[in-house]
Amino acid sequence: MTVHSTPRTGVTLRLLDKADKEIVKLDRAVLGAFYKFQHDFRRNPHAGGFDLKQLEGHDRLWSARVNREWRALMIRLSGDDWLLVAVKHRGHVHKNLERFNYGINHITGAIEYVDLQVVEESVLRRGLTPPTTPAPSPSAPSGPPAETRPDEEPLFGAYTDQQLVDLGVTQPLLPIVRKLTTDDELLGLAEYAPRHTGEVLLRLRDGVPYEEVMEQVTAPVAVAESEQNLDSDDWQAAVDRSQTVVITDDESLQSILEEGDFGRWKVFLHPTQEKLVRRRYSGPARVGGGPGTGKTIVALHRVRHLVRQLPPGHTKPVLLTTFNRNLAAELRARLLSLGGPEVLARVDIAHVDQLATRIVSEADPGNTKRRIDDAAALREWRELLVETGQTRWNAEFLSDEWNQVILGQAVSNRSDYFTARRAGRGRSVTRSERAGIWQLAERFAQRLETKGLETHRQIAERAARLEMARKTRIDQRAEAREERGGLDNLHAEAGSGAWLRYRYRHIVVDEAQDLSAAHWKMLRAMVPSDSDDIFLVGDTHQRIYDNQVTLGSLGVHIRGRSSRLTLSYRTTREILRDAIRVLDGADYDDLDGDADTLAGYRSVLHGTEPSLHGAPSWDKEMDLVVEQLRAWHDVPRESTAICVPTNEMVTQLADRLARAGITPSEITQDGPRGDQGVHIGTMYRFKGLEYRCLIIAGASEGLVPRASVDAWEQTDPTRHRRELHRARSLLFVAATRARDALAITWHGEPSRFLAPLLTKG
């Protein structure tokens, strides 16, 4: 992604993708010198103190002095247009002039830079002896594979050099690629190779057929046929196809280097992600993918893109929403960082229940009812059945029917309930049984009304009905106006003379898998059915609430407009592998009735294997947690977290940590209570969060999943299967919050979901 703003001096200094990864590792003093260097260089690159000079044997590679010991390496694109590719110690520069390789990839058309010495050393650290001969030039013909150790098979021996080059693999790296015999060595290469090369090789190694890699990885970023005959040495054209950012001020560079992954994603959006962000869709569109694949980042960039297409104004025609309150606050902060106050001013950001409450309060401003959760509502159902003497249905079944079917689908009368879809409910009911259930549901609603109570699901259902009625009025009046030769159908005249409008022009939904049918009906009615109306991101493998929907039945038609991200940027390959094992091949849907899969889901990051430890009691397990935290003493406490199954365990563990001299910080619905200390919360609180090191404690049978789940196995197998899915998903979500290290502990018998981890070879 290239940012096209340029400093007023006429000097353009760009940063190449992956250059920041090396720069951020520099000693603090060197990094400070680099900040000063880039500031002064943008003002006048020809000042004598930079000792700016072209490197011997290179047409375009130049070096400039950062301080006495360090040099900035830059490709001169044209005139005073510079591309910063690395900051190196001067000794490394002098010794490795022939190892600096750069050029334009003839498949992707993008600029690539490789320090062959750095790549070889990275591979060497994982046990490979790198080639000692210089890599061939891009114009050199493909030769036979380089020699490998005689006792090990090369990873890519099944492919010719030409096949790899046709996929876009950087040609100077082929001799090293030919030497790779282990996954560790491959990860060593991928760490410093151009990103596209790493993705191609990892996908091939994962067993994806050559043709699929060509179609899924290379084709989306390949130079269009109309550009293939352009000048192969046109560096200005190539920079527009490369992942670079123009450094316009000191603050923007500092945010890139210091905001971690989000700082990178603000500017180095992957080409496949960028295409999803900028594409014009003829209707609702969905982007799926596993944890850490950048779905939320894509959603935020999509919001910024939509705002930039709007005409000037002061309204908020774009809605950004999600299910979780904590996530909504995080989305606001990230959008401000990404787009600034100008973008934020045109976007309404609210979690979906907050949005529903706003709609209902608008219609009924005097409402003073007390909100209760699903657990409290279930207790009310039980009391109702006791009082009425009803024994045909149990409270759990009726509560689910009320939540999932009646409220979930915004069913407002008995006739609609008779025809409502009950997919996934398991137990079928006759027409006469529906009549009895409806009668009980009416009595339950009246019970809550009398007590002055209401649930979030009731609010969502009422908001959906209000918005659907509003949409009907808008459309009817628009049709009437069209018959009179009036305006477009985005606005309708109200009886008072005011203008009744759709609330939004665009809606972007994060964590879409957690929204209920009523939420979707409300959102569908808030925006006109038009191009780019609804854009949603989500992953049903991370569905942790009992909201299963088929979007097409709710008017959100995503067929033909679904895409999937498969590369995890957050967690290591080792953690990812164990997290997927937790799912144990369970079936998941794609929000529209078809199957979803994590096939091809992978990571380029490498780390240690997750640790698994049991204890005879919860008290002894807490001792294990304390020991693990002490072993991570070199990791900032706020970058470390513990998730547990229950609130009671949060309290107990926080007390144990405090007595051990470790500051705890409990995660509430509003986020962590403090900036310092180890974060502790229930698994539900960790949605959307990430930590360098994470402990999942209490992963015991009877807690994960809870013991009551198995009560459904005989009476309601469908619900039993659904509850097990939710429990698996919750553990999967928790495990994938870890970036670098994961520890899982339990007391007594380990959770059944851990069996694939405990028996792995």
C-alpha positions, 0 to 999 in steps of 0.5 A, a space after each residue: 500500500 502506498 500513501 501518496 502524500 508527499 512532504 512540501 520540500 519535494 523530497 519523498 522518503 518511503 518505508 518498505 514493508 518489513 524494513 520496520 521489523 528490523 528497525 524496531 529491534 534497534 537499540 534505543 539510542 540507535 533508534 533515536 538517531 534514526 528518528 533524527 536522521 529521517 526528519 533531517 533527510 526529508 528536509 535536505 537529503 544532500 546535507 553533507 553530514 549524511 555522507 550520501 553515496 551510491 554503493 559500489 556495484 549497485 545501480 540504485 542502492 545508496 547509503 546514508 549516515 545515521 550515526 557514527 556506526 549505523 547506515 541507512 540503506 535506500 533505493 533511489 527511485 528517481 531524483 529525490 524519491 527514496 525508498 528506505 529498505 534497511 538500517 545496518 551497522 556500517 561493518 555489515 554494509 562494507 562486508 556484504 555489498 554483494 549480498 544486498 539484492 533488490 529488483 522488481 518481481 516480474 510476477 507481482 510487479 513489486 519492489 523486493 529487497 533481500 539481505 541474503 546474509 541475514 536470510 542465511 543466518 536466520 536459516 542457519 540458526 535453525 540448523 541449515 548450512 547456507 550456500 556459500 556461493 553468491 545468488 544468481 542474478 534475476 536474469 540468470 537461467 534456472 539451474 539444477 537444485 543446489 545440493 542438500 544434506 544426503 540424509 534429508 529430502 529437500 522440502 521443495 524438490 518436487 518443483 522446478 526453479 521455473 515453477 517457483 519463479 512463476 509463483 512469484 518466489 524471489 529468484 535470488 533466494 532459490 539456492 537457499 530454498 533448495 537447501 531447506 529440509 525442515 519446517 524450522 528452516 523454512 520459517 527462518 527463511 520466511 521471517 526475512 524473505 519478501 512476504 509473498 515468497 514466504 506465503 507461497 512456500 508455506 502454502 506449498 509446504 502445507 500440501 496445497 496443490 500448485 494450481 491452488 497456490 497459483 490461484 489463491 496466493 499469486 493470481 490476486 497480486 499478479 501484474 495485470 495482463 495489460 501491464 505485463 508488457 510495460 518497462 520492467 525497469 519502471 521503478 515509479 510504476 513498481 512502487 505503486 504495486 509495492 507495500 510502502 508508506 511515505 513518511 510524511 512526519 515524525 509522528 506517523 513514523 513513530 506510530 508505525 514503529 511503536 504500535 506493534 502489529 496495528 501500527 504495521 497494518 495501518 500502512 502495510 495492508 496485504 495486497 489481498 486485504 487491500 483488494 477486499 477493502 477497496 472493492 465495490 460490492 453489488 450488495 452485502 459482502 462477508 470476509 471470514 478467516 481464523 483468529 489473527 488474520 486481520 479481519 478487524 483491520 480489514 473492517 477498519 480500513 473498509 470504514 476509512 475507505 467508505 468515508 473517503 468516498 462520501 461527499 463532504 458533510 457533517 452527518 454520520 452515514 457509516 455505522 461500525 458495530 460489533 457485539 461486544 462492548 469492549 470491542 466497540 471501545 477498541 474499534 473507536 480508538 483504532 479508527 481514530 489512530 487509523 483515520 484521524 478525527 476527520 474519519 471518526 467524525 463521519 462514523 457512528 460506532 456502537 455495540 449492537 445492543 447499545 444501538 438497539 437500546 438507542 432505537 427503543 429509547 427513541 420510541 419510548 423515552 420514558 422506559 424505566 424497566 430493569 435489564 436482566 441477563 439470560 440467566 435471570 430470565 431462565 429463573 423467571 421461566 422456571 418460576 412461571 412453570 412452577 406457578 402454572 403447573 406446566 410440565 410438558 416443557 422444561 424451562 431451558 427449552 422454552 427459554 431457548 425457543 423464546 430467545 432463538 425463535 420468537 425474539 431472535 427472528 422478531 416474531 410479533 404474532 402467533 401466525 408468524 410463529 406458526 411459520 417461523 424457521 426453527 433450523 438447529 433447534 433439534 426437537 420438532 413441534 407440531 402446530 398445536 404444540 406451537 400454539 401452547 408454546 406461544 401462549 406460554 411465551 405471552 404469559 412470560 412476556 406479561 410476567 416481565 412487564 408486570 415486574 418491570 423487567 426486560 432482556 437484551 434480546 427483547 430490546 433487540 427484537 423490539 428495535 428490529 420491529 421498529 426499524 422494519 416498520 420505519 423501512 416500510 414507511 420509507 419505501 412506500 413514500 419513496 414509491 409514491 414519490 417516484 410515481 410523481 416523478 420525485 427523488 431517489 428512494 433514499 429519503 421519504 417525506 414524513 407527514 410532518 414535512 420533515 424528511 424520513 431517511 435511512 439511518 445509514 448509507 453503509 454498515 460495517 460489522 465486526 465479529 459478525 458471528 455473534 449477532 442474533 437474527 433480530 440484530 441482523 433484521 434491525 441492521 438490514 432495515 437501517 440501510 438501503 439495499 444498494 451497492 456497498 450496503 453491508 460489509 461484515 467480518 467474522 469467524 464462526 469457529 469463534 462463535 461463543 454466544 448461542 446466536 446461529 443465523 442464516 443471513 440469506 433468510 434475513 435479507 442479508 444476501 452474501 452469496 457470491 460475495 464471500 472471501 476468506 483470509 488464511 494467514 495469521 499475523 498474530 500467533 505462532 505456528 505452534 500455538 495455532 496448531 494446538 488451537 486447531 486441534 482443540 476444535 477436533 474437526 467439528 463442523 462449523 457454518 459460514 453464516 449462510 447455511 454452508 460449511 466453513 473451514 480453516 483449511 489453509 489457515 497458517 502462520 509465518 511466526 515461530 515459537 515454543 510449543 504450548 505447555 500443558 500441566 495438571 494438578 491434583 487440586 485448584 489450590 495446587 493449580 494456582 501454584 502452577 500459575 504463579 510458577 509460570 508467571 515467574 518464569 515469564 519474569 522478563 515479559 511486562 506484566 501487562 503483556 501477560 494474562 490468565 483466563 479461567 472458566 468462572 468469575 469465582 476463579 477470577 477472584 480466587 486467582 487474583 487473591 493468590 497472585 496478590 499474596 505472591 507479590 504479583 499485581 493482578 488486574 481484573 478484566 471487566 466489561 469495560 476492560 482491565 481495571 488498571 494499566 499495570 499487572 497481569 490481566 485476569 478474566 473469564 474466557 468470554 472477556 478475552 474476545 478481541 484481545 491479545 497478549 504476548 504470554 497467556 495462561 488458560 487455567 481451570 481447563 478441567 473436565 466439568 468446567 470446560 465444558 461445564 458439567 451441565 452440558 451433558 444433561 442434554 445428550 439424551 433429551 436434546 442431542 442437537 442442543 448438546 452438540 451446539 453447547 459443545 461447539 460453543 465450549 470448543 469455540 471458547 477454548 479456541 478463542 482463548 488459546 489464540 489470544 496468545 502471541 508468543 507463549 501459551 500455557 494450559 493448566 487444569 486440576 483433576 481430569 483435563 478437559 476432553 477438548 485437550 485430548 488431541 493435545 495430550 496425545 499428539 505425536 
